[in-house]
């Protein structure tokens, strides 16, 4: 096989990996949304708020010991595999370090939990500390395996693991719901069982996978990887200040009413989960950009960067606009009338996040900076946006509760992602696909205008309005033809059968 064929094979692998990742994440989002809906309806705003706080604390504890290992795997495993190194041994070394840290921190949490929970004015959670610590341990191991398989673009393993985990939780809640009085502890037990089964899937796939053995992993020069990991770890710590879990913890600390956390969680859950479908926020982006940069240099990096921005715009803008418009129907139908205060939270969050994640490319600029070895630039920018969000959150949450948390996070995200774009252009000027973004946004606005004139009080009317919305957007994009030849090439790598359809949205002069 010559170099050209190798390059084409790698490009096709990236394309297929992106598609499989998108499909898997879409299914995962549907299942995770169903989990949120069922658990929130069963527990009610107060207990669901406490449940969300527990998950926030688990995420924070995981961040404290992560050391950037997940990002190390997605950044270095493709390179090590191409060099014939032992990626299996590389993972096991990182897993051993992570497990030791998780055990130590978990025992510390278990010993100090009664004092800490009383100090946080949540003494009712002391009885669940055993399951909270177990959930923390299981989730840490699963997270590292998830990063490894994403780095290998073995999305089918991640899909099987996540589907099993979500299905177990859904099944338990459906069984318990008719039983009577809702309780938080059975949900935690179900989550521990689900994570255990998920981890078993990863373990079996790793044990029986056909990964290249390569040379001994101990001979790998770990210094670049650890240096990269520590830099990214600091970025992740500051990014946590911009995350859903950060808002939940701030609300739980500054507002004693747990229902405020429940309203925030329900109002933002759909938006955060839709972000999970967007490739710009996924580790597959870092893996793909690393491969494209190795394969084609700056030209490949720029092409991948533009493609992921377009995928973000194409995914975020239409879905967010529809979610914002149908917010009352979504909240009341899916979560119940007791969550109606979440409608304003949802609409404000849509308005504030559609700009950074829909028009400014989401996290793809940071992934490009990582690929260029500019982790410290990303760290500096996250220092700015993270501190801004923390300061705004403390001020606005005290005054406006959940609405204040949404406003702080949205404004800080606009600032942070805007700065990342400016920094990337400073290091490597690359043309932004503004024409595509503006045409897509224009089509969405016209599609919303069409929805306005249609009734939307029943499921059938929702379906008709949704089909009309999609039809208007497709017709306008067919007319405006926003795709380029490079876009069609990327689509063709994913599947040659998609090229004729893509050509419908490309100017005839380029055909």
N, C-alpha and C positions, 0 to 999 in steps of 0.2 A: 504494500500500500504506500503510495507516494505521499508527500507532504500535503498536497492539495486535497487528496482524499481524506487524510487524517483531519485536516481543518474542517472539511465539510461534515465529517462524522461528528466532530466535537460540536460544531454549530447545530447540527440536527439534534444532538443529545441535549443541548441547552434548550432548544425550542420545545422538544418533547417534554423535558423536565418542567418547563414553565407551564405548559398546558396541563400536565398531570397535577402540578401543584395547585393551579387555579381550580380545577375540578374538585380535588380533594379538599381544598380549603372551603369551597362553596358548600360541599356536603357537611363539613365540620361546622361551618357557621350555622347551617340549618339545624343540626343536632344540638349545638351549644345554645342556640336561641330557644329551642324547645325545652332544654334543661332549665334555662332562666325563667321561662314562662311557667313551667309546671311548679318549680320550687317557689317562685314568688307568689303564685296564686295559692299554694298550699300553706306556706308559712305566714303570709300577710306582711304588711310593711315593716312592723317592728322586728319580728324574728328574721325576716329576709335582710333587713339592715344589719343585724348582728352577724348573720351568715356572710354577708359581703365584707364586713370588717375582718372576720377570721381569714378569708381569702386574701385580703389586703395585707394582713400581718404575715401570712405565709409567703407571699410574694416579696415582701420587704426582707424577710429573713433569708430567702433564697438569693436575693441580690447581694446581701452582705457577704456571702461566701462564693459568689459566682466566679470571681477573678477573670471574667471575660472568656471563660473556657468555651462557652457555646459559640461565640464569634470566632475563637481560635480554630475550632473545628471547621466551620463553614468557610473560613479564609484559607486554611493551610491543607486540609485533607485533599482537595482536588490537586494541589501542587505536589504534595507528597506522593499521591497515587501515580501521577504522571512520571515522577522521578523513580518509581519502583521502590519506594520506602514502605515500611510496615505501618499501615494506617490502623491496623487492629491493635498493635501494641501501643501506638500513639493514643488511641482512645482509652485503653485500659489504664495507662499511666495517669491520664487526666481524671478518669473515673475514680481511681484509688484516692487521689488527693481530695477530690470533691466529696467522696463518701466520708473520709476522716473528718473533714471540716463540718459536714452536715451532722454527723454523730455528736461532735463536741458541742455545736451550737444547739442542737435539739435537746441534749441533756441540760444545758444551761437554761433553756426556755422552760423545760419541765420543772426544774427546781425553783425558778423564780416566778413562775406564772401566777401563783396565788397573790403574791405581793403586787406584781405588775397589774393584774386585772383589777384589783381593788383600787390601785392608784388611778387607773383609767376609768374608774366608776363603772366597771362591767363585771361585778363579782359573779353574776349568773353564768359566766363562761368558764369558771374555774373547774366545774365538773366535767368539762369536755376537753381538758388540756391533753389527756392521753391521746385522743384521736387527732387533735390538732398537731401534735408533735409527729405522730405516725404519718399523717398526711404530708407534712413537710419533708420527711425523709424520702417517702416514695416519689414525691413530685420532683425532687432534685435529681434522682437517678434517671427518671423518665425524661427529664428535660435534656440531659446530656446525650442520651441515646437519640432523642428527636433531632438534635443538631447534627449528630453524626450521619444519620440516614438522609437528612436534607442535604448535607454536603455531598453525599454520594448520588444525589438526585433519585434516591430510591423512595419515591413518594408513596408507592403502594404500601410499604411497610408502615409509614406514618399514618396513612389513611386507615389501615386495618386497626392499628393501635388506638387511634383517636375514636374511631367508630365504635369499637368495643367499649371503651371507657364511657362515652356519652350514653350508649345504649343501656349499660348497667344502671347508671344513675336514673335514666328515664324510667326503666322498668321498676326500680325500687320505689320511686315516688308514685308511680301509677298504682302500685300494689298497696302502698301505705295510705294514699289519699282517701279511699272509701272507708278506711279503718276508724276514722274519727279525729281525735285531737291531734293537731299538727305538733311536731317536735323537731328541734334542731339537731339533736344528737344522732338520730337515725340517718339523717342526710349526710352527716360527717362520716359515719360508718360506711355508708354506701360509696362515698367518694374514695375512701381508703381502699375498699375492695376493688373499685373500678380502676384506680391507679395501679394496684397490684397486678391485675390482669393485663393492663396496658403494658406494664413493665415486662411481664412474661412474654408478650408478643415480641417486644424489642429483643429480649434475650435470646429467644428461639431464632429470630431472623439473623442476629449477629452470629450465633453459634453455627448456623447452617449456611450462612451466606458465602458466596464465592468472591471474597475480597482478595485482591493480590497480596501475597504474603510479604514480598519485598525483603529488604534487609532488616536487621534487628532494630526495633523502634528506639532502643536505648542509644543508638548511634546518631539519631537525629539531633541536629543542633537546635535545642529548644529555646535558645536565647531570643531569636527573632519572634518566635511564637509567643513566648511569655511577655516580651516587651510589648508586642501588639495587644495581647490579652489584657495587660494591666492598663494600657491607655484606653482601650475600649471599655474596660470595667468602670473607669472613672466617668466616661461618657454615659454608660448605662445608669450609673448612680444618679447623674444629673438628669438623664432622660426620665428616670423614675418620678422626678418632681413634676413632669409633664403628663404623667400617666393617669389612668382611671384609678388605680390602686392608691396613688398619692391623694387624689381628691377624696376618696372614700375614707382614708385614715385621717385627713384633716377635718372632714365633716364629723367623723366619729369622736374626734378629740375636742373640737370647738362647739359642737352642737350635741347636747345630751339626748335629744329625741332621736331614737334609732330609726324612726320612720323617715326622717329626712334623708338618711343614707339609702333607704329602700326606694324613695322617690327618685333620687339621683341615679341609682343603679338601673332602674327600669327606664328612665328617660334617656340614658346614654347607652344602654346595652346594645341596642340595634345599631347605632352609629359605630361604636367601637368594634362590633363584630363584622360590620361591613368593611371596616378598615382591614380586618383580617383577610378579606378576599383580595385586597389590592396587593399586587405583587411588590409595589414599592416599599411596603412595610415588612417584607418577608426575607428570611435568610437566603432564599433561593436567588434573590437579586445579587447579593454579595458573591455567591458561588458563580452565578452566570457572568457577572461583570469580570470576575477574576479570570474565568476561562476565556472570555472574549478578548480581554486585554492581553493575555498570554498568547492567544492565537493570532490576533490581528493588530496588536498595539493600540495606539490612541484611536485609530479609525474604528476598531471593533468596540472599544469602550464607549465612544461617542454614539455609535449606532445602538448599542444596548441601552445606554442612558436615555436616549430619545424614545426608544420603544417602550421602556418602562414608564416614562412620563405619560405617554399617550395611553397606555393601559390604565394608569391611575385616573386620568381625566375621563376616559370612556366608561370606567366603572363607577367612580365616585359621583360625578355631577348628576347623571340621570337618577341614580338610586337615592341620593341624598335629597334631591328636589322632590321626588315622589314621597319619600318618608316624611319630610317636613309638611307637605300639603295634607297628607292623610294622617297626621299625628293623632288627632282625637279618636279616629276610628281604630288606629293601630293599638293605642293604649287601652281603650275600653274593651275592645274585642279580645285582645290577646292576654292582657293582665288583669282586667276587671275594673269596675268603676271606682274601687277604693284607691286606685293609682292615678286617678285623673289629674292630681297636681303635677304628675310627670309630663303632661302635655307641653307646658311652657318650657320645661327643661329640654325636652326633645327638640322643639322648634328652634330654640336659641342655639343649641349645640350644633344643629344642622347648618345654621347660618354661619357660625364661626369656624366650623371645620371644613366646609366645602371649599374655602379659599386655599388653605395650606395643603390639604390632601387632594383636592380636585384640580386646582389651577396651578399650584406651585410644585407639584411633583412629589409631595409627601416626603418620605425618607430616602428617596433615591439619590439625592445629592450627597447625603452623608455616606451612603454605600460607595459612591464614586470616589469620595475623598479617602475612604478606607483603602480602596483598590489602588489609589495613587500613593499610599503610604503617608497620608496626611491626617493621622489619627489625632494629633495634638490640636490641629485646627478645629476638628469636630468637638474636641473637649472644651476648647475655649468658647465656642459658640453655645454649647449646652450649659456652660457655667452661666452665661448671660441669660438665656431663656429660662433655665431652671430656677435661678434666683428670682427672676421677675415673676414667675408663676407662684413661687412660694410666698413672696411678699403680697401679691395680689390676692392669693387664696386666703391668707390670714385676714386681710382687710375686708374682702367682699363676703366671705363665708359668715363672718360674725354679723354682718348687716343683712345679707340676703339668703343665707342658707345654701340650698342646692343650686339655686340660680347663680349665686356668687361663685361657686366652684366651677360651674360651666363657663362663666364669663372669663375667669382667670385663666383656665386652661386653653380656651379658644384663642384669646388674645396673645398668650405666650407662644402658642403653636405657630401663629402667623408670623410673629417676630422671629422665632428660632429657625423655621424652615426658610424664610426669606433671607436670613443671614447666611444659611448654609449654601443657598444658591449663589449669593454674591461671592462668597469665599471660593466656591468651586470655579466660578468664572475668572476669578483672580489668578488661580493656579493654571487652569486649562480652559481658555475661552472656547465654549461650544455653543452652537446656535440652538436656542430653545424653540420647540415646536409650537410657537404661539398661534400660528394659523389653524392648526388642528384643534388646539384648546378652545380658541374663540369660536370656531365653527361648531364644535360639539356643544359648547355652552349656548350658542344661539339656537341650535336645534332643540335643546332641552327647554328653553324658555318658550319657544313656539309650541312645543308639545304640551307644556303646562297650560298654556292658553286654551288648547283644545280640551284638556281635562276639565277646565273650569266650567265649560258649558254642558258637561255631562253629569247626570245624577250619580251619587256614590254612597247610597245608604245601605245597600245589600251587597253580599258577596258577588252575585252575578253582575251588578252594576260596577263593582270594583274591577272585575275581570274585563269587562267591556272598556272601561276607562283606561285600564292598563294597556290593553291591546292597541287602543287608539293612540295612546301616548308613544308606545314603541313604534307604531306605524308612521306617525308624523316625523319622529326623529330619524328613522331609517330613510324615509323619502327625501328629507332635506339633506342628509349626508350623501345620499346618492346623487343629488343635484350639485352639491358643493364639492364633492370629491376631495376629501381631505388627506387621503393616503398618498404616499410617494412610492417610487420604485423600490427604495430601500425597505420600506414597510412590507411590501409584497414579497421581497426576498426573505425577510424574517418569517413571514407567515408561511411561505413555501417550505422553509426548513422544518417548520412544525408539522405541516402536512401538505403535500403537493395538491391534494384535492381541494384545499381551501383557496388556492391561488385564483381560480376563475371568479369566485365570489368576491375576493378582495379587489380584483380588477374593476368591479362595478363601482368602487369608491375611489378610483384613481383616474386622473385626467387621461383622455384618449390619446393625447400626444405622447404619453409615456408608455402606452401599451405596446 
